[in-house]
Amino acid sequence: MSKTQAAPCGRRLDDVDVAIVGGSFAGLSAAYPLVRSRRKTLLIHDGSPRNRFSPESHNWLALDGATPEAVHGKGIEELSRYQCFSELQDRVVTAQRSKADRHLELSIIELTTASGTTVRAKRLVLATGMRDTFPFGIDGLEDCWGRSVLQCPYCHGYEHRDVPTGILHGGPASVHQARNLPDYATDLIYFTNDAELEDADQSDLESRGYRIEAGKVSHVAHRDGLMEAVVLANGDAIARDALYVLPRAAFASDLHKQLGCGETEGTFGPYVTVDDLQETTERGVFAAGDMTRPAFNAVWAGADGNRAGIFAHQSLVSVHNPYRGAKL
């Protein structure tokens, strides 16, 4: 294995069988089947995974409670045992098809990084993830993100159990999310943020123990990211230790667009369209993780990555795969 820091401007690396862009759960998981198949695999990442704001990662077999940094470090350590693995710490800024060179009917993919390094790969796995956006106009949300402003109760609910908890309305998905929270806390407030709830939804939430706060939210009062209160526009400060929100998701990179990969619109934003092989609408370009799903989960991202790695390897052998179209 070789570990490469950002290369000098204009440097060209040796061609690889598969380049993986993104070094979090999906990208790391994609690398394992490839290096174990003894295929030359390059992992390129810039060290900024989506869950870097969270102090811990949960639901992973044998890794429950590990930090995102620890999971990444352990993955790199394990992959480094394989001679076919290399790592480049850099950011890929452009991706295009070669006009001249092909492998098994499909054009080679050429990548260029922010430092000017160029890479040519027979196949590509995109695992660049998403970034969370907060269109609510509420100060303090981003400051508390991952610590006391939360998205997923399965990821953070147990650590915030039995504390005064709120959820911020962001549409029908928020009502659905709210139905899960009574398993984690009993002091629950649903902040409508001036939106009108359906009568049936309000009755349902109240029957589950929620208090409904109908006023517009002004900001979140906190100390170093630890929430103290949700403050309404009328000045009322309502003490809360945790607040669940469902932000919009945006692509962390536009590489898939540069290559012409199709997208699907989801509840929280667009995601890259893939088939059962994790292959995009552009043959030879695979994608995995949050960028390919309408809902997000680190364990799912890892499973997607493993699948992308397996089928990227099989694509190196033959472009005709009998599993295409199967329900895997």
N, C-alpha and C positions, 0 to 999 in steps of 0.2 A: 504493500500500500504506500502511496505517496500522499502527503498532505501539502497542498500548495496554497500559500497566501496569495493575495491579489497580485497578479503577475505584472511585470513591467509593461508599459504601454506598447501595444502592437505585437505582443508575444502570441505565437500560435502554439497551442498544445497539440499533442499527437491525437489522431482520430480515435474515437471510442465507439464501442458497439452501442451503448446506450448512455445518454446524458439525462440526469435527473435534476430538475430545477426546483429547489425547495428542500429544506433540511429538517422539517418537523416530522410529525407522526407518519404522514402519508409518504413523504419522500424517503425517509429512512427505511420504512417498511418495503418500499419498492426495490430497494437496493439488495436486500437479502437474497431473494431467489435468483437475481441476476449474477451476483458474485459467486453464489454457490453453483451456478451453472458455468462458472469460469469464463464469463463474458466481461470484457473490459468496460467498467462502469465508472462514470464520473458524477459525483454529487456536487452540485453548485448551490450555495446558499449564502445569504447575507446576515444570518444570525438574528433575524427579527420575526420569529413565529407569532401567529395570531394570539396564542395564549400566554405570551410573555408577561402580561399584566397580572396573571394569577399566581399566587404563591405556591399552589400545589396542583397536581393532576390526579384524578381519581378514576376508579373503575378498571384500571389496568391490572391484569393478572400478575401478581407478585411485585407490582410497582405502585400499589395504591398509596397515595400521599407523597409520592416523589415530586420534586420540583420539575417544571418543564426543562430547565437547564440540565438537571440530572438525567432525565430520560434521553435528551439529545446526546449528552456526553457518553452515556452507556451505549447508545446505538453506534456512535462513531467508534468507540473502543472495540465493540464486537465486530463491526464491519472491517476495521483496520487489520484484523487477523487474516483477511483474504487478500492475496496478492493482486487480484484483479480490481480492487477498489482504490479509488483516489478521490480526494476532496479538494474543492476549490472554494475558498471564502471570498466571494465576490457577488455582484448583482448582474444578472443577465438583462441587457437592455434591448437587444434586437434578436429576432429569430426569423430565418427565411429558408426557403428550399433552395438547394443547389440547382442551377440550371444545366449542369453537365453530368454530375455523378449520381448514380443510383445504387440501391441494394435491393435485390429481389423485386424489381418493378417500381420501387418507391424511391423518390428523391432523397438524397442525404440532406440532413438539416444542419444549417450553419448558425451558430450562436456567437454573439459578441457581448462582452461584459463591460461594465462601467470603466474598468481599467484599460480597456482596449484589447484584452485577451480574446482570441477566437478559438472556437471549438467546433469540430465537425462530428456529427453522430449519425449512425445508421437509423436509430430510433430515439424518440424523445418521450420522457415522462414529465409532465407538468404537475407540480404539486406546490404551486405558489400561494395557495390559500386565499383568504379573504381578509378584509379589514372592516372593523365595525365603525359605523357612522351614527351620529346622534342628531337626528333632524328635529328634536323636540324644542330646542332653544332654551334649555334649562341649565343654568350654570351649576357646576359641581359634579354633574354626572360623570364626565370623563375623568375627573380627578379621583373619583372613587371606583372607577371601573376595574373589576377583577378582585377587589378587596371587600367592598360592601355594597356596591351596585353590581348586580349579578344578572346573568342570563339564564343559566341552566341549574335547576334544583338538583339534578342528578350529579352534577359536578361539584356544587357548593352547598347544597341544602343541608346536608348533615352537619357541616361545620358551622352553619348559622341556624341550627335548630333551637327552638324554644326561645327565640328573641323577638322583640317587636319588629314585625315584617310588613312591608308594603309591596304593592305591585303597581306599576304605572301603565295606564291604558295606552295601547298603541294599535288597537284594532281587534278583530275577532280572535286572533291568536292569543292575545293577552288574556281574554276571558278563559280560553282553554287552559292556558298556563296556570291561571289562578286556581283552577280546580285541583291542581296537584299539590298546592302549597299547604293545605291543612294537615298533611302527613308530616310536615316539618315544623310547624308553628301553630299556635292558637290565637295569638294577638295579631290579627290580620286587618289591613286596611287596603281597599282598592281605590286608587287615585284616578279619577276619570279625566283629570286635566282639562276640564270644561267640555268633554265630549258627552254626547247623549248615549246612554246605554239602553239596549232593548229592555223592556219591562221584564221579559222572561229571564234575561241574563242577570239583571239586578236581583230578582227574586231568588234565582239559583245561588248567586254568590252570598246573599244574606242568609240563606238556609245553611250554608257551609260555615257560617261564623264570621263573615266579612262585615266590616263597617265601610260604608261607601262615602268617600269624600269627593264632592262634586266640583270643588273650586279649581281654578287654574293654578298649576304649580309654578312658582317663581324660581326657586333654586334649592339646592341640597346643601345644608350646612354640615360641615365635616371638619375633622382634624387630621391632617396628613392622610387623607383618603379613607378614614374611618368615619362613617356616617353618624351624625348626631340627630338630625331632624330633616324632614321634608317641609319646606317653607312655602306656604301658599301666597298668592298675589295679594290677599287681604292682610298679610302679615302673620297669620297663624303659623306657629312652628309646631309640627307634630313629631314628637320623638319617635325615631325609627333607627334600628341598628342595621337593617338590610332592606334593600329595595331591588325588586326584579324589574327589568326592562327588556324589551325585545327590539334592539336596534336594527337598522337596515345594514345590509352587508354589501360591500363593494369589492370588486376584484383587486387584489394586492398588486397585480401585474397585468399588462395587456398583451403578453406574449401570445396567448391563444388567438387574440384578435389579429395580430400580425400574421399569423399562419392561416387565418380564415376559418377557425373552428367555430361551429355553431353554438348558440346559446339558447337556454330555456328560461322563461321568466318564472320566478318562484315567489312565495309569500314574502320573503325578506329581501328579495333582490334577484338578479339574474344568476344563473350558474351554467357551467360548460356542459353541453350535451355529450354524454358518453353512452356506449352500448354495453352489453353484458361482459365484454372483454376490457372495459375501461378505455376503449379506443374512442377518440373524438370523431367528428365528421371528416377530419383529415386523416387519411390512413397513415399509419406509422407514428402518429402523435397520440400518446395516451395521456390521460389526466386522472387525478385521484385526490381524494380528500374533500375539504369543505367547498372547494371551488366547483365540485361536481354534484353537490347535493342541495336540495331545498331546505334541509335542516342539518344541524351541525353537531358533531360529537367526535371526540378525539379517537375513541376506539373504532368507530366506523371509518374514520380517516385512515387509520392503520390497516384495517382490513381492505379498504379500497386500494391502498398502496401496494399491498402484497399481491393483490389480483393484477394490478397494472404491471408489476414487475414480471409476474409469471407470463402474462400474455404478450408483453413486449419481447420477452425471450422467444416465445413461440413464433412471433412475427419475424424474428431474425432467421428462423428456420424455414418458414413457409408463410406466404400471405393468405393462404387458404386454410382457415381454421374451422374444423367441424363443430366447435363450440359456439361459433357466431350465431346469434339468434336464440340460443338455448337459455333457459331460466336457471342460471347458476346460483 
